[in-house]
Amino acid sequence: MITKLLRYMMIIVFLISTNSILFAAGTSETSVSADISEAAGTSAPITVIDSFGREVEIPAGIKRISCIYAFSAHVVTMLDRGEDIVSVVYGSKRDRLLNEINPYIRDAAVPSDDGVINIEELLQVDSDIIFLKGDTAMMPAEIDKLERFNLPYVVVDFNTIEEQMYAIELIGRVIGREEKALAFNNYFHRQIDKVESRIIDLPASEGVRIYHSVNEAGRTDAPGTLPAEWTQLAGAENVSVGEPLRFHDNKYFASIEQIYLWDADVIIANQEGVDEYIMTNEKWAGLKAVQNGRVYQIPIGISRWGHPGGMETPLAMIWTAKLLYPGRFEDVNIEDEARHFYDSFFNHTVSDQMLAQIISGRNMRLPKGEIRELNN
């Protein structure tokens, strides 16, 4: 794994080199897809630096793409190469909106489970390139499987917004869709500016304290994580950031005693049902947010908005900012923001029913074991 210093240097180079391109991309995303005329993959081999600092030679004409990281399937679909995905992880098959946009995922192979690669299944799909999650890339046994058969792979990993933008641009370069990847990052920058311009003069005394649960009620955010950054940009005082947390399996957990000591004004849950659990479980009943009815389910679209491995970070940021400071975002309509996002970047017009589901965060992911419903 590369050092943090090297990763920061990579990001600085990325930002400097793309700044002029982002400026030239303009401020409208409505014609992004129509303007993309890049062929499948690149016309000649190129070399990229992946998220772990590895130099990877990318062959010309990438046609078969393995996404052994859910985030990469989101981005490849967004970059109009979804039909070329030949393998995914199970989680990608559970996301209703993703499969509505990209039905090719339904028939894609699943050669990896919890980071463990089934090399026989992976060889069968004959990938031109494999996008690999950072956690998997840190497992020597799994990397040995890929290198033994000389399979080309690119590690995609991020913990900050800058690293996430780099990952999106990286995927775009690999699959010949760099222009649209940069347009997405341009939009991301402008959403950050829009939020920051409205809360820049927010007095510290008016800041809203939040507790953000990730998947489980007790799992939360630590410094140096993507949610820690976007909640801060949304103007929230994230109570768990900088506090002692239990670290297990690359995740951070708080005890119920800690959560009571923090007693946040607002609780935001990113897993369907966790908000209801918190509101109805007697262990949580004494919290200010529960008593005041300020426990919220964050929307779920392609993935859970603002999830550590999701790409809808700009939407999570503006949704949270409007939730916490509605008077500063009166002209912002979250439904319109969501429609614009999926139409501009996924070429997909969501129905009124689907939009309502997205905003509510309800029934957007199939329960584990029910993936077969997608094929009906």
Secondary structure as the mmCIF struct_conf table of DSSP 4:
data_model
#
loop_
_struct_conf.conf_type_id
_struct_conf.id
_struct_conf.beg_label_comp_id
_struct_conf.beg_label_asym_id
_struct_conf.beg_label_seq_id
_struct_conf.end_label_comp_id
_struct_conf.end_label_asym_id
_struct_conf.end_label_seq_id
HELX_RH_AL_P HELX_RH_AL_P1 LYS A 4 ALA A 24
TURN_TY1_P TURN_TY1_P1 ALA A 25 ALA A 25
BEND BEND1 THR A 27 THR A 27
TURN_TY1_P TURN_TY1_P2 THR A 30 SER A 31
HELX_RH_AL_P HELX_RH_AL_P2 VAL A 32 ASP A 35
HELX_LH_PP_P HELX_LH_PP_P1 GLU A 38 ALA A 39
BEND BEND2 ALA A 40 GLY A 41
BEND BEND3 SER A 43 ALA A 44
STRN STRN1 ILE A 46 ILE A 49
TURN_TY1_P TURN_TY1_P3 SER A 51 PHE A 52
BEND BEND4 GLY A 53 GLY A 53
STRN STRN2 GLU A 55 ILE A 58
HELX_LH_PP_P HELX_LH_PP_P2 PRO A 59 PRO A 59
BEND BEND5 ALA A 60 GLY A 61
STRN STRN3 ILE A 65 ILE A 68
BEND BEND6 TYR A 69 TYR A 69
HELX_RH_AL_P HELX_RH_AL_P3 ALA A 70 MET A 78
TURN_TY1_P TURN_TY1_P4 LEU A 79 ASP A 80
HELX_RH_3T_P HELX_RH_3T_P1 GLY A 82 ASP A 84
STRN STRN4 ILE A 85 SER A 87
HELX_RH_AL_P HELX_RH_AL_P4 TYR A 90 ARG A 94
STRN STRN5 ASP A 95 ASP A 95
HELX_RH_AL_P HELX_RH_AL_P5 ARG A 96 ILE A 101
HELX_RH_3T_P HELX_RH_3T_P2 PRO A 103 ASP A 107
STRN STRN6 ALA A 109 ALA A 109
STRN STRN7 SER A 112 ASP A 113
TURN_TY1_P TURN_TY1_P5 ASP A 114 GLY A 115
STRN STRN8 VAL A 116 ILE A 117
HELX_RH_AL_P HELX_RH_AL_P6 ILE A 119 VAL A 125
TURN_TY1_P TURN_TY1_P6 ASP A 126 ASP A 126
BEND BEND7 ASP A 128 ASP A 128
STRN STRN9 ILE A 129 LYS A 133
HELX_RH_AL_P HELX_RH_AL_P7 GLY A 134 ALA A 137
TURN_TY1_P TURN_TY1_P7 MET A 138 MET A 138
HELX_RH_AL_P HELX_RH_AL_P8 PRO A 140 ARG A 148
TURN_TY1_P TURN_TY1_P8 PHE A 149 ASN A 150
STRN STRN10 TYR A 153 VAL A 156
BEND BEND8 ASN A 159 THR A 160
HELX_RH_AL_P HELX_RH_AL_P9 ILE A 161 VAL A 174
TURN_TY1_P TURN_TY1_P9 ILE A 175 GLY A 176
HELX_RH_AL_P HELX_RH_AL_P10 GLU A 178 ILE A 199
TURN_TY1_P TURN_TY1_P10 ILE A 200 ASP A 201
HELX_RH_3T_P HELX_RH_3T_P3 ALA A 204 GLU A 206
HELX_LH_PP_P HELX_LH_PP_P3 GLY A 207 GLY A 207
STRN STRN11 VAL A 208 SER A 213
BEND BEND9 ASN A 215 GLU A 216
TURN_TY1_P TURN_TY1_P11 ALA A 217 GLY A 218
STRN STRN12 ARG A 219 ARG A 219
TURN_TY1_P TURN_TY1_P12 PRO A 223 GLY A 224
BEND BEND10 THR A 225 THR A 225
HELX_RH_AL_P HELX_RH_AL_P11 LEU A 226 LEU A 233
TURN_TY1_P TURN_TY1_P13 ALA A 234 GLY A 235
STRN STRN13 ALA A 236 ASN A 238
TURN_TY1_P TURN_TY1_P14 VAL A 239 GLY A 242
BEND BEND11 GLU A 243 GLU A 243
STRN STRN14 ARG A 246 HIS A 248
TURN_TY1_P TURN_TY1_P15 ASP A 249 ASN A 250
STRN STRN15 LYS A 251 PHE A 253
HELX_RH_AL_P HELX_RH_AL_P12 ILE A 256 TRP A 262
BEND BEND12 ASP A 265 ASP A 265
STRN STRN16 VAL A 266 ALA A 269
BEND BEND13 GLN A 271 GLN A 271
TURN_TY1_P TURN_TY1_P16 GLU A 272 GLY A 273
HELX_RH_AL_P HELX_RH_AL_P13 VAL A 274 THR A 280
HELX_RH_3T_P HELX_RH_3T_P4 GLU A 282 TRP A 284
TURN_TY1_P TURN_TY1_P17 ALA A 285 GLY A 286
BEND BEND14 LEU A 287 LEU A 287
HELX_RH_AL_P HELX_RH_AL_P14 LYS A 288 GLN A 291
TURN_TY1_P TURN_TY1_P18 ASN A 292 GLY A 293
STRN STRN17 VAL A 295 GLN A 297
HELX_LH_PP_P HELX_LH_PP_P4 ILE A 298 PRO A 299
STRN STRN18 ILE A 300 ILE A 300
BEND BEND15 GLY A 301 SER A 303
STRN STRN19 ARG A 304 ARG A 304
TURN_TY1_P TURN_TY1_P19 TRP A 305 GLY A 306
TURN_TY1_P TURN_TY1_P20 PRO A 308 GLY A 309
BEND BEND16 MET A 311 MET A 311
HELX_RH_AL_P HELX_RH_AL_P15 THR A 313 LEU A 324
HELX_RH_3T_P HELX_RH_3T_P5 PRO A 326 ARG A 328
TURN_TY1_P TURN_TY1_P21 GLU A 330 ASP A 331
HELX_RH_AL_P HELX_RH_AL_P16 ILE A 334 PHE A 346
HELX_RH_AL_P HELX_RH_AL_P17 ASP A 352 SER A 360
TURN_TY1_P TURN_TY1_P22 GLY A 361 GLY A 361
BEND BEND17 ASN A 363 ASN A 363
STRN STRN20 ARG A 365 ARG A 365
HELX_LH_PP_P HELX_LH_PP_P5 LEU A 366 PRO A 367
TURN_TY1_P TURN_TY1_P23 LYS A 368 GLY A 369
HELX_RH_3T_P HELX_RH_3T_P6 ILE A 371 ASN A 375
#
